[in-house]
Amino acid sequence: MHSPQTPILIDDVAINRFHQKLTLSACIGWTMVGYIVSVIGVATIPISTALGLSGNEQGMVAAMELLGVFFGGFVGGWLTGRFGRRKPYFMGPSIILLVSLSMYWVDSSHAMAVLRVMSGLAVGIEYTSAGSLLTEFLPQKSRGSRLSLLTVMWFVGAALAYIAGNVVLETWGQGAWRHIMASPAILAATMLLLRLGAPESPRWLLSKGRRDEAERVIRKIYGPAFSLRNIGEEASMRKMTFLNAIRAGYGKRIFFVIVFWACAVVPMFALYAFVPRLFAALHLTGAMASYGSMAITLLLALGCMIATWLINFIGRRTLIINSFLWSGLGLLGLGLFPNAPGWLVLALFGLYALFIGGAQVLEIVYPNELFPTEIRTAAVGVGASLAALSSSAGTWLVPVSLEMIGIGNTMLVAAAITFLGLIVSLLLAPETASLSLEEAASLKG
């Protein structure tokens, strides 16, 4: 029971239609992101044939998306901190819509590369705006599971890209690659329609001293009985900047987010991008390799789904520690036994794919929970940008590593990166499952 002196916080309210619509919109956004990042894998061969791309140009086109995400994370963090969550919330899908339609008429590798950079820029903006807006409205009990759901939808988008892309190519032939590259426009248009009427975050408005606007948003969403006293935001945090936050003690949290995020994505993106080649190096060929690739994709998605369900039961800290531990053991096994039978190779790859889901879902949860409103999006942007840079480097180094040190040592390096994530999590990962957003972001306690 809450007395008149202790009003119910918006962190404690029940999920309503507004929360459902906001979650749906964010989920479609992350489906779009997974789709965009993955669709180039389906279209690379027909694009290369049509535009006469060299191997170097193919690599350039593929890398430009991650380069765009790198800059987009920083830009998105600055935009959402400076101008609010709402404007960038529409900016990401608007850019994707225009870029995707432009893909239909692209006629050179350089034009394709520029459009891929713009697409990545929009992805970085989406990472920072959608997650932060959802975080700042969700009740505490639903925050972890609904933010984790975004990662699940990323994999849904990736799977959708491969399914839709292959269906289009098989139905209309190799010349249909233009339709494939333009297809994200459908998701972007859907997002824009769903986001019409989306409000600004009252927490951001309050952090800028715009109290009247914040109160109007709260009353519109939660009803006339609610006001600023139900938000529980700390007045002392209004003027905090990113550099001031580091000086105030948030540097350790920023370090934790950057390192654990990089340790989670570098092995996954690098290995996932080269699963066929890795399978060949591990002497896994034929039907077993084909079905194995499909099984690992499904296990990556399943691992994220299980983590989404577990996050409120076992907590963030336990989840991330077990995620890095068991996935790292899977990679260690592959490194120690590179000539193992096919069934064991699949089992060890599967162990990694299934358990890394815990760290994957926390990439969106932890950065949004561990920082105050003023620097929340900047923290997410820094994490996303450096993760994109790390993933790009890791993806580029995998084929080099296979040639120079072999499959076994390559797997051992991936295991070492994963175990680094485990060590950092053991030392620094906090537990925020039972905390309000203000409590989770506070350095006290």
C-alpha positions as CSV (number, residue, x, y, z in Angstrom):
1,M,0.0,0.0,0.0
2,H,1.2,3.5,-0.8
3,S,0.1,6.3,1.4
4,P,-0.5,9.9,0.1
5,Q,2.9,10.7,1.5
6,T,4.6,7.9,-0.5
7,P,3.0,8.0,-4.0
8,I,3.3,5.0,-6.3
9,L,6.3,5.5,-8.6
10,I,5.9,5.0,-12.4
11,D,8.5,2.2,-11.9
12,D,5.8,0.3,-10.0
13,V,2.8,0.7,-12.3
14,A,1.2,-2.1,-14.3
15,I,1.9,-2.5,-18.0
16,N,-0.6,-0.6,-20.1
17,R,-1.5,-0.1,-23.8
18,F,1.1,2.6,-24.1
19,H,3.9,0.3,-22.8
20,Q,2.7,-2.4,-25.2
21,K,2.8,-0.1,-28.2
22,L,6.2,1.3,-27.3
23,T,7.6,-2.2,-26.8
24,L,6.2,-3.3,-30.2
25,S,7.7,-0.3,-31.9
26,A,11.1,-0.9,-30.4
27,C,11.0,-4.6,-31.3
28,I,10.2,-3.8,-34.9
29,G,13.2,-1.4,-34.8
30,W,15.5,-4.0,-33.6
31,T,14.1,-6.5,-36.1
32,M,14.9,-4.0,-38.8
33,V,18.4,-3.6,-37.4
34,G,19.1,-7.3,-37.5
35,Y,17.6,-7.5,-41.0
36,I,19.7,-4.6,-42.3
37,V,23.0,-5.9,-40.9
38,S,22.4,-9.4,-42.2
39,V,20.7,-8.8,-45.6
40,I,24.0,-8.0,-47.3
41,G,25.1,-11.7,-46.7
42,V,22.3,-12.9,-48.9
43,A,22.8,-10.3,-51.7
44,T,26.6,-10.1,-51.8
45,I,27.1,-12.6,-54.7
46,P,24.4,-11.2,-57.0
47,I,25.5,-7.6,-56.2
48,S,29.2,-8.5,-57.0
49,T,28.1,-10.0,-60.3
50,A,25.9,-7.1,-61.3
51,L,28.3,-4.3,-60.3
52,G,31.5,-6.2,-61.1
53,L,32.9,-5.8,-57.6
54,S,36.4,-7.0,-56.8
55,G,37.2,-8.9,-53.6
56,N,38.4,-5.7,-52.0
57,E,35.3,-3.8,-53.0
58,Q,33.1,-6.6,-51.6
59,G,35.0,-6.3,-48.3
60,M,34.6,-2.5,-48.4
61,V,30.8,-2.7,-48.9
62,A,30.4,-5.2,-46.1
63,A,32.5,-3.2,-43.7
64,M,30.8,0.1,-44.3
65,E,27.7,-0.9,-42.3
66,L,29.8,-1.4,-39.1
67,L,31.7,1.8,-39.8
68,G,28.3,3.6,-40.0
69,V,27.2,2.0,-36.7
70,F,30.5,3.1,-35.1
71,F,29.8,6.8,-35.9
72,G,26.1,6.4,-35.4
73,G,26.5,5.2,-31.8
74,F,28.4,8.4,-30.9
75,V,26.1,10.6,-33.0
76,G,22.9,9.0,-31.6
77,G,24.2,9.3,-28.1
78,W,24.9,13.0,-28.6
79,L,21.6,13.7,-30.4
80,T,19.4,11.9,-27.8
81,G,21.2,13.6,-24.9
82,R,21.0,17.1,-26.6
83,F,17.7,17.1,-28.3
84,G,15.7,14.4,-26.4
85,R,14.7,10.9,-27.3
86,R,11.7,11.6,-29.5
87,K,13.4,13.3,-32.5
88,P,16.1,10.6,-33.0
89,Y,13.4,8.0,-32.4
90,F,11.9,9.1,-35.8
91,M,15.3,10.0,-37.4
92,G,16.6,6.4,-37.5
93,P,13.7,4.8,-39.5
94,S,13.4,7.9,-41.7
95,I,17.0,7.6,-42.8
96,I,16.6,3.8,-43.3
97,L,13.5,4.4,-45.5
98,L,15.3,6.9,-47.7
99,V,18.5,4.8,-47.9
100,S,16.7,1.6,-48.6
101,L,14.7,3.1,-51.5
102,S,17.9,4.6,-52.9
103,M,19.5,1.1,-52.9
104,Y,17.2,0.1,-55.7
105,W,18.9,2.5,-58.1
106,V,22.5,2.0,-56.9
107,D,25.0,1.5,-59.8
108,S,28.5,1.4,-58.3
109,S,30.4,0.0,-55.4
110,H,31.1,3.5,-54.1
111,A,27.4,4.5,-54.1
112,M,26.6,1.2,-52.3
113,A,29.4,1.9,-49.7
114,V,28.0,5.4,-49.0
115,L,24.5,4.1,-48.6
116,R,25.7,1.4,-46.3
117,V,27.5,3.9,-44.1
118,M,24.3,6.0,-43.9
119,S,22.3,2.8,-43.1
120,G,24.8,2.0,-40.3
121,L,24.5,5.6,-39.0
122,A,20.8,5.1,-38.7
123,V,21.3,1.8,-36.9
124,G,23.5,3.5,-34.3
125,I,20.9,6.2,-33.8
126,E,18.2,3.5,-33.4
127,Y,20.3,1.7,-30.8
128,T,20.5,4.8,-28.6
129,S,17.1,6.3,-29.0
130,A,14.7,3.3,-29.0
131,G,16.3,1.5,-26.0
132,S,16.5,4.6,-23.9
133,L,13.0,5.7,-24.5
134,L,11.7,2.2,-23.7
135,T,13.8,2.1,-20.6
136,E,12.6,5.4,-19.2
137,F,8.9,4.4,-19.5
138,L,9.0,0.7,-18.5
139,P,8.0,-0.5,-15.0
140,Q,10.9,-2.1,-13.0
141,K,9.4,-5.6,-13.0
142,S,9.1,-5.6,-16.8
143,R,12.3,-3.6,-17.7
144,G,14.8,-6.5,-17.9
145,S,12.6,-8.9,-19.9
146,R,11.3,-6.4,-22.4
147,L,14.7,-4.9,-23.0
148,S,16.1,-8.4,-23.5
149,L,13.4,-9.0,-26.0
150,L,15.0,-6.5,-28.3
151,T,18.0,-8.7,-28.7
152,V,15.8,-11.7,-29.5
153,M,14.1,-9.6,-32.2
154,W,17.5,-8.7,-33.6
155,F,18.1,-12.4,-34.4
156,V,14.5,-12.6,-35.7
157,G,15.4,-9.9,-38.2
158,A,18.6,-11.6,-39.1
159,A,16.8,-14.9,-39.8
160,L,14.1,-13.0,-41.7
161,A,16.7,-11.4,-43.9
162,Y,18.1,-14.8,-44.9
163,I,14.7,-16.4,-45.4
164,A,13.2,-13.5,-47.4
165,G,16.4,-12.9,-49.4
166,N,16.7,-16.5,-50.5
167,V,13.0,-16.7,-51.4
168,V,13.2,-13.6,-53.5
169,L,16.4,-14.8,-55.3
170,E,14.9,-18.2,-56.0
171,T,11.7,-16.8,-57.2
172,W,12.8,-13.8,-59.3
173,G,16.5,-14.7,-60.0
174,Q,19.8,-13.0,-59.2
175,G,18.6,-9.7,-60.6
176,A,16.2,-9.3,-57.7
177,W,19.0,-8.2,-55.4
178,R,17.8,-4.6,-55.8
179,H,14.5,-5.6,-54.3
180,I,16.3,-7.3,-51.4
181,M,18.4,-4.3,-50.6
182,A,15.3,-2.0,-50.8
183,S,13.2,-4.3,-48.6
184,P,14.1,-2.7,-45.3
185,A,12.0,0.3,-46.4
186,I,8.9,-1.8,-45.5
187,L,10.0,-2.2,-41.9
188,A,11.1,1.4,-41.7
189,A,7.7,2.7,-43.0
190,T,5.9,0.4,-40.5
191,M,8.0,1.8,-37.7
192,L,7.3,5.4,-38.6
193,L,3.5,4.7,-38.6
194,L,3.7,3.0,-35.2
195,R,5.7,5.8,-33.7
196,L,3.3,8.6,-34.6
197,G,2.3,10.3,-31.4
198,A,5.2,9.0,-29.4
199,P,5.9,11.4,-26.5
200,E,9.2,12.8,-25.2
201,S,10.7,11.1,-22.2
202,P,9.5,12.9,-19.1
203,R,12.8,11.9,-17.4
204,W,14.8,13.7,-20.1
205,L,12.5,16.7,-19.9
206,L,12.9,16.9,-16.1
207,S,16.7,16.6,-16.5
208,K,16.5,19.8,-18.7
209,G,14.4,21.6,-16.2
210,R,11.3,21.4,-18.4
211,R,9.0,20.4,-15.5
212,D,5.7,21.5,-17.0
213,E,6.2,19.5,-20.2
214,A,7.3,16.5,-18.2
215,E,4.2,16.7,-16.0
216,R,1.9,16.9,-19.1
217,V,3.5,13.7,-20.5
218,I,3.1,11.9,-17.2
219,R,-0.6,12.8,-16.9
220,K,-1.3,11.9,-20.5
221,I,0.2,8.4,-20.2
222,Y,-0.6,7.5,-16.6
223,G,-3.7,9.5,-15.8
224,P,-4.6,12.8,-14.0
225,A,-3.7,11.3,-10.6
226,F,0.0,11.1,-11.6
227,S,2.5,14.0,-11.5
228,L,6.2,14.7,-11.2
229,R,6.2,13.3,-7.6
230,N,5.5,9.8,-9.1
231,I,8.7,9.8,-11.3
232,G,11.2,9.7,-8.5
233,E,13.9,11.4,-10.5
234,E,16.9,13.0,-8.6
235,A,17.0,16.7,-9.0
236,S,20.7,16.7,-8.3
237,M,21.4,14.9,-11.6
238,R,20.1,17.6,-13.9
239,K,23.4,19.1,-15.1
240,M,25.6,16.0,-15.3
241,T,27.7,15.5,-18.5
242,F,29.5,12.4,-19.7
243,L,32.9,13.7,-18.5
244,N,31.4,14.8,-15.2
245,A,29.9,11.4,-14.8
246,I,33.3,9.8,-15.2
247,R,34.8,12.1,-12.6
248,A,31.8,11.4,-10.3
249,G,32.6,7.7,-10.3
250,Y,30.8,6.3,-13.3
251,G,34.1,5.5,-15.1
252,K,34.2,2.0,-13.6
253,R,30.7,1.3,-15.0
254,I,31.5,2.7,-18.4
255,F,34.6,0.5,-18.5
256,F,32.5,-2.5,-17.5
257,V,29.9,-1.9,-20.2
258,I,32.5,-1.4,-23.0
259,V,34.6,-4.5,-22.1
260,F,31.8,-6.9,-21.5
261,W,29.9,-5.7,-24.6
262,A,33.1,-6.2,-26.8
263,C,33.8,-9.6,-25.2
264,A,30.3,-10.7,-26.0
265,V,30.1,-9.5,-29.6
266,V,33.6,-10.0,-31.0
267,P,33.7,-13.8,-30.9
268,M,30.1,-14.1,-31.9
269,F,30.2,-11.8,-34.9
270,A,33.6,-13.1,-36.0
271,L,32.7,-16.8,-35.7
272,Y,29.1,-16.4,-37.0
273,A,30.4,-14.6,-40.1
274,F,32.7,-17.5,-40.9
275,V,30.8,-20.5,-39.7
276,P,31.1,-22.4,-43.1
277,R,34.8,-21.8,-43.3
278,L,35.3,-22.7,-39.6
279,F,33.3,-25.9,-40.1
280,A,35.5,-26.8,-43.1
281,A,38.6,-26.2,-41.0
282,L,37.1,-28.5,-38.3
283,H,36.5,-31.2,-41.0
284,L,32.7,-30.7,-40.8
285,T,31.3,-30.9,-44.3
286,G,28.2,-31.9,-46.3
287,A,24.8,-32.1,-44.8
288,M,26.1,-32.0,-41.3
289,A,27.7,-28.6,-42.0
290,S,24.5,-27.2,-43.6
291,Y,22.3,-28.4,-40.8
292,G,24.9,-27.3,-38.3
293,S,24.9,-23.7,-39.5
294,M,21.1,-23.6,-39.3
295,A,21.1,-25.2,-35.8
296,I,23.7,-22.7,-34.5
297,T,21.5,-19.8,-35.8
298,L,18.5,-21.3,-34.0
299,L,20.5,-21.9,-30.8
300,L,21.7,-18.2,-30.8
301,A,18.0,-17.1,-31.0
302,L,17.0,-19.7,-28.4
303,G,19.7,-18.7,-26.0
304,C,18.5,-15.1,-26.1
305,M,14.9,-16.3,-25.5
306,I,15.9,-18.3,-22.5
307,A,18.0,-15.4,-21.1
308,T,15.0,-13.1,-21.6
309,W,12.9,-15.5,-19.5
310,L,15.6,-16.0,-16.9
311,I,16.7,-12.4,-16.4
312,N,14.2,-11.6,-13.6
313,F,14.5,-15.0,-12.0
314,I,18.2,-15.3,-11.5
315,G,19.3,-11.7,-11.9
316,R,21.6,-9.8,-14.2
317,R,24.9,-10.7,-12.5
318,T,24.3,-14.4,-12.3
319,L,23.1,-14.5,-15.9
320,I,26.2,-12.7,-17.3
321,I,28.7,-14.7,-15.3
322,N,27.2,-18.1,-16.3
323,S,26.8,-16.8,-19.9
324,F,30.5,-16.1,-20.3
325,L,31.6,-19.2,-18.3
326,W,29.7,-21.8,-20.3
327,S,30.1,-20.2,-23.7
328,G,33.8,-19.8,-23.0
329,L,34.1,-23.5,-22.1
330,G,32.5,-24.4,-25.5
331,L,35.1,-22.3,-27.4
332,L,37.9,-23.7,-25.2
333,G,36.8,-27.3,-26.1
334,L,36.9,-26.4,-29.8
335,G,40.4,-25.0,-29.4
336,L,41.7,-28.0,-27.5
337,F,40.1,-30.6,-29.8
338,P,40.0,-29.1,-33.3
339,N,40.0,-32.6,-34.8
340,A,37.1,-33.9,-32.7
341,P,34.3,-35.9,-34.4
342,G,31.6,-33.9,-36.1
343,W,29.0,-34.4,-33.5
344,L,31.3,-33.1,-30.8
345,V,32.2,-30.0,-32.9
346,L,28.5,-29.3,-33.3
347,A,27.9,-29.8,-29.6
348,L,30.6,-27.4,-28.5
349,F,29.5,-24.8,-31.1
350,G,26.0,-25.3,-29.8
351,L,27.1,-24.8,-26.2
352,Y,28.7,-21.5,-27.1
353,A,25.7,-20.4,-29.2
354,L,23.2,-21.3,-26.5
355,F,24.9,-19.7,-23.5
356,I,26.2,-16.5,-25.1
357,G,22.6,-15.4,-25.2
358,G,22.8,-14.2,-21.6
359,A,25.6,-11.7,-22.4
360,Q,23.9,-10.7,-25.6
361,V,20.6,-9.6,-24.0
362,L,22.4,-7.7,-21.3
363,E,24.1,-5.5,-24.0
364,I,20.9,-3.4,-24.1
365,V,19.9,-3.9,-20.4
366,Y,23.0,-2.9,-18.5
367,P,23.9,0.3,-20.3
368,N,20.3,1.6,-20.0
369,E,20.1,0.7,-16.3
370,L,23.5,1.7,-14.9
371,F,23.6,5.4,-15.9
372,P,21.4,8.4,-15.1
373,T,19.1,10.1,-17.6
374,E,21.7,12.7,-18.7
375,I,24.3,10.2,-19.8
376,R,22.2,7.1,-20.5
377,T,22.2,7.4,-24.3
378,A,25.8,8.5,-24.4
379,A,26.8,5.3,-22.5
380,V,24.7,3.2,-24.9
381,G,26.2,5.0,-27.9
382,V,29.8,4.5,-26.7
383,G,29.1,0.8,-26.1
384,A,27.5,0.3,-29.5
385,S,30.2,2.2,-31.3
386,L,33.1,0.4,-29.7
387,A,31.3,-2.9,-30.1
388,A,30.9,-2.2,-33.8
389,L,34.6,-1.3,-34.1
390,S,35.6,-4.4,-32.2
391,S,33.3,-6.7,-34.2
392,S,34.7,-5.2,-37.5
393,A,38.2,-5.9,-36.4
394,G,37.3,-9.4,-35.2
395,T,35.5,-10.3,-38.4
396,W,38.5,-9.1,-40.5
397,L,41.0,-11.0,-38.3
398,V,39.3,-14.4,-38.4
399,P,40.4,-15.4,-41.9
400,V,43.8,-14.0,-41.2
401,S,44.0,-16.0,-38.0
402,L,42.9,-19.2,-39.7
403,E,45.7,-18.9,-42.2
404,M,48.5,-17.8,-39.7
405,I,47.8,-19.8,-36.5
406,G,45.2,-22.4,-37.5
407,I,41.7,-23.3,-36.3
408,G,42.7,-24.6,-32.9
409,N,44.6,-21.4,-31.8
410,T,41.9,-19.2,-33.4
411,M,39.3,-20.9,-31.1
412,L,41.6,-20.5,-28.1
413,V,41.8,-16.7,-28.8
414,A,38.0,-16.5,-29.0
415,A,37.8,-18.4,-25.7
416,A,40.3,-16.0,-24.1
417,I,38.2,-13.0,-25.1
418,T,35.1,-14.7,-23.7
419,F,36.9,-15.5,-20.4
420,L,38.1,-11.9,-20.2
421,G,34.4,-11.0,-20.2
422,L,33.9,-13.5,-17.4
423,I,36.7,-12.0,-15.3
424,V,35.4,-8.4,-15.8
425,S,31.9,-9.5,-14.9
426,L,33.0,-11.3,-11.8
427,L,34.8,-8.1,-10.7
428,L,32.3,-5.4,-11.8
429,A,28.9,-6.7,-12.8
430,P,26.2,-5.3,-10.4
431,E,22.8,-6.7,-9.7
432,T,20.0,-4.4,-10.7
433,A,17.0,-6.7,-11.0
434,S,15.1,-5.5,-8.0
435,L,16.0,-1.8,-8.3
436,S,14.1,1.1,-9.6
437,L,15.7,2.9,-12.6
438,E,16.9,5.7,-10.2
439,E,18.4,3.1,-7.7
440,A,20.1,1.1,-10.5
441,A,21.7,4.3,-11.9
442,S,22.8,5.6,-8.5
443,L,26.3,5.0,-7.2
444,K,25.1,4.8,-3.6
445,G,24.8,1.4,-1.9
